[in-house]
Amino acid sequence: MGLKTKEEYIESLRQMKPTAYMFGEKVTNVVDNPRLRAGIEATAATYEIAEKEEYRDLVVTQSPLINEPVNRFTLPPSSIEDLVARVKLNRKLGGYVGTCHQRCTGLDCLSTLSIVTYDIDQKYGTSYYKNFIEFLKYVQKNDLTCNAGVTDVKGDRSKGPSAQDDKDMYLHVVERRQDGIVVRGAKAHQTGSLSSHEIVVLPTRALSKGDEEYSISFAVPADTPGLIHVVGRSTLDMRELQGCDIGNVYYSKYCPMLIFNDVFVPWERVFMCGETEFATEMVLRFSSFHRQSHGGCKAGKIDCMVGTALCAMDYNGTSKAGHLKQKVIEMIHRAETLYGCCLASSYEGRKEPSGTYFIDTVLANASKIHEGKEMAEATRLMVDVCGGFVADLPSDRDFENPEIGHLVKKYLKGADGYPVENRIKLFRLAEKLALESADTVSDIHGGGSPEAHRVTIFREVNLEEKKQLAKRLAGIKDGK
Ligand SMILES: Cc1cc2nc3c(=O)[nH]c(=O)nc-3n(C[C@H](O)[C@H](O)[C@H](O)COP(=O)(O)OP(=O)(O)OC[C@H]3O[C@@H](n4cnc5c(N)ncnc54)[C@H](O)[C@@H]3O)c2cc1C
């Protein structure tokens, strides 16, 4: 089959028949729904840039598995160069779409499974790695997009899966059959699930003995029977449906809740089933990969915010204001430190027994903590530079109104030499970059809440080595 063009990708989604709801109604045509289409377009950009000369070397790579050129979003990293290329590609795409392109999470699942299924087989003599490799070949040959089904709805957070009053609060096996398993539960915040061909499920937390039925990983098509996508609200979602005041006129993001209402999974699509001690490894690998992906992508989003701030300075007539230049520099250094941390986590990567390369977890988690705080700061700085119309610009419909349109435009004029229409478009973009909840909240919670990043750092970093440094300098020699 080979690489898909953007058009072939969109057409392939059109062939699928997922069960989807939005605003209480069933969506029968996902691809042509303007709200969903804006999200699909963002993922389509990962196919589109594979066709562009300037990006091709970064996106298209050779798969040793199928011996064909593939899109990097289907290739678990098999070298330090691959780990580095992930970050560079995410930065380029973040800048290109100005929001989440939604395809990194699937790669993060594939990369995780390419390590952990191998490790489980080594311990138990199971055949999960073979199952996974067959699935990976299918994904690569058809250039598919995968969604990350990781976050369970979790019910009462003070209780583990087995202690919940309602067992369905964590996705679990309700039936084991000769030909496969039946699963029930729900995954929340599923970025781009309707832009995906396949849903790849991993556990959301560490598990222990007694949690066997929750210790599952598998892949199912996004339109498999029993799977229901309920599209979540986002602050600016009605704009796409109304066809005006959109801001980012090409791309957007949406995150459904995914309900598994007794979904059948054939054994050949199961990658873990009951091996509780490997849930921790799955979570650690996935979250670290994903936190690294985030940093690359969000550095690209800050690039868009920097561009927006600079254009606003031109349009407002403030391009010579020293304090605004300083604020732009503050934004740039945040993008670069985030990017640098993710690159470092790649360069410090290592080869795992399966042959897949894994990043440095401490650096990947440090980058995510940085992102959680500094994206908010970069947003604040952009809004500061742009001005108050980020909050309350009149609607496109007001500008088109025959009675007040000319008046509203007259009073929105900024610096000489720049069309007022451009200034209006730019304020809208700034609003979208700053205030679209589906994207901005992911700076904080995407890839796990901030506390999860801190816990991972404390667990993964070599604390004893640091104590030894201090003891040596203090002249403490008794080892206590
Ligand atoms: C925009 C967006 C996109 C996302 N995309 C995806 C996706 O594509 N796929 C996917 O699987 N997930 C996705 N996520 C989910 C993301 O990983 C979760 O939001 C994150 O792990 C936090 O889980 P939660 O939302 O259930 O919040 P909670 O787990 O309820 O956390 C809320 C707060 O409570 C704290 N807390 C929770 N439980 C405890 C406890 N037991 N003890 C002490 N403190 C606790 C947390 O640290 C946090 O501060 C996305 C999230 C967002 C916002």
PDBQT file of the ligand as one rigid body, heavy atoms in Angstrom, charges set to zero:
ROOT
HETATM    1  C1  LIG A 501      -6.442  18.168  26.155  1.00  0.00    +0.000 C 
HETATM    2  C2  LIG A 501      -6.083  16.820  26.658  1.00  0.00    +0.000 A 
HETATM    3  C3  LIG A 501      -5.758  15.802  25.778  1.00  0.00    +0.000 A 
HETATM    4  C4  LIG A 501      -5.491  14.509  26.236  1.00  0.00    +0.000 A 
HETATM    5  N1  LIG A 501      -5.244  13.502  25.338  1.00  0.00    +0.000 NA
HETATM    6  C5  LIG A 501      -5.198  12.217  25.781  1.00  0.00    +0.000 A 
HETATM    7  C6  LIG A 501      -5.125  11.128  24.858  1.00  0.00    +0.000 A 
HETATM    8  O1  LIG A 501      -5.060  11.317  23.645  1.00  0.00    +0.000 OA
HETATM    9  N2  LIG A 501      -5.118   9.856  25.334  1.00  0.00    +0.000 N 
HETATM   10  C7  LIG A 501      -5.192   9.609  26.668  1.00  0.00    +0.000 A 
HETATM   11  O2  LIG A 501      -5.215   8.443  27.049  1.00  0.00    +0.000 OA
HETATM   12  N3  LIG A 501      -5.258  10.616  27.582  1.00  0.00    +0.000 NA
HETATM   13  C8  LIG A 501      -5.265  11.898  27.166  1.00  0.00    +0.000 A 
HETATM   14  N4  LIG A 501      -5.336  12.935  28.077  1.00  0.00    +0.000 N 
HETATM   15  C9  LIG A 501      -5.517  12.601  29.470  1.00  0.00    +0.000 C 
HETATM   16  C10 LIG A 501      -4.438  13.042  30.442  1.00  0.00    +0.000 C 
HETATM   17  O3  LIG A 501      -3.377  12.124  30.441  1.00  0.00    +0.000 OA
HETATM   18  C11 LIG A 501      -5.140  13.132  31.818  1.00  0.00    +0.000 C 
HETATM   19  O4  LIG A 501      -5.975  14.276  31.782  1.00  0.00    +0.000 OA
HETATM   20  C12 LIG A 501      -4.175  13.202  32.975  1.00  0.00    +0.000 C 
HETATM   21  O5  LIG A 501      -3.506  11.973  33.138  1.00  0.00    +0.000 OA
HETATM   22  C13 LIG A 501      -4.913  13.555  34.276  1.00  0.00    +0.000 C 
HETATM   23  O6  LIG A 501      -5.953  12.637  34.512  1.00  0.00    +0.000 OA
HETATM   24  P1  LIG A 501      -7.407  13.206  34.867  1.00  0.00    +0.000 P 
HETATM   25  O7  LIG A 501      -7.794  14.165  33.816  1.00  0.00    +0.000 OA
HETATM   26  O8  LIG A 501      -8.280  12.036  35.099  1.00  0.00    +0.000 OA
HETATM   27  O9  LIG A 501      -7.238  14.030  36.195  1.00  0.00    +0.000 OA
HETATM   28  P2  LIG A 501      -7.078  13.465  37.713  1.00  0.00    +0.000 P 
HETATM   29  O10 LIG A 501      -6.372  12.166  37.631  1.00  0.00    +0.000 OA
HETATM   30  O11 LIG A 501      -8.434  13.478  38.294  1.00  0.00    +0.000 OA
HETATM   31  O12 LIG A 501      -6.163  14.519  38.329  1.00  0.00    +0.000 OA
HETATM   32  C14 LIG A 501      -6.600  15.766  38.877  1.00  0.00    +0.000 C 
HETATM   33  C15 LIG A 501      -5.626  16.190  39.997  1.00  0.00    +0.000 C 
HETATM   34  O13 LIG A 501      -5.757  15.290  41.089  1.00  0.00    +0.000 OA
HETATM   35  C16 LIG A 501      -4.505  14.688  41.395  1.00  0.00    +0.000 C 
HETATM   36  N5  LIG A 501      -4.799  13.295  41.764  1.00  0.00    +0.000 N 
HETATM   37  C17 LIG A 501      -5.523  12.391  41.062  1.00  0.00    +0.000 A 
HETATM   38  N6  LIG A 501      -5.587  11.222  41.718  1.00  0.00    +0.000 NA
HETATM   39  C18 LIG A 501      -4.892  11.382  42.847  1.00  0.00    +0.000 A 
HETATM   40  C19 LIG A 501      -4.601  10.531  43.942  1.00  0.00    +0.000 A 
HETATM   41  N7  LIG A 501      -5.028   9.273  43.992  1.00  0.00    +0.000 N 
HETATM   42  N8  LIG A 501      -3.845  11.027  44.946  1.00  0.00    +0.000 NA
HETATM   43  C20 LIG A 501      -3.378  12.295  44.916  1.00  0.00    +0.000 A 
HETATM   44  N9  LIG A 501      -3.640  13.152  43.891  1.00  0.00    +0.000 NA
HETATM   45  C21 LIG A 501      -4.386  12.709  42.884  1.00  0.00    +0.000 A 
HETATM   46  C22 LIG A 501      -3.660  14.826  40.142  1.00  0.00    +0.000 C 
HETATM   47  O14 LIG A 501      -2.283  14.843  40.414  1.00  0.00    +0.000 OA
HETATM   48  C23 LIG A 501      -4.168  16.143  39.571  1.00  0.00    +0.000 C 
HETATM   49  O15 LIG A 501      -3.481  17.215  40.143  1.00  0.00    +0.000 OA
HETATM   50  C24 LIG A 501      -5.526  14.245  27.623  1.00  0.00    +0.000 A 
HETATM   51  C25 LIG A 501      -5.817  15.279  28.519  1.00  0.00    +0.000 A 
HETATM   52  C26 LIG A 501      -6.099  16.545  28.054  1.00  0.00    +0.000 A 
HETATM   53  C27 LIG A 501      -6.462  17.624  29.048  1.00  0.00    +0.000 C 
ENDROOT
TORSDOF 0
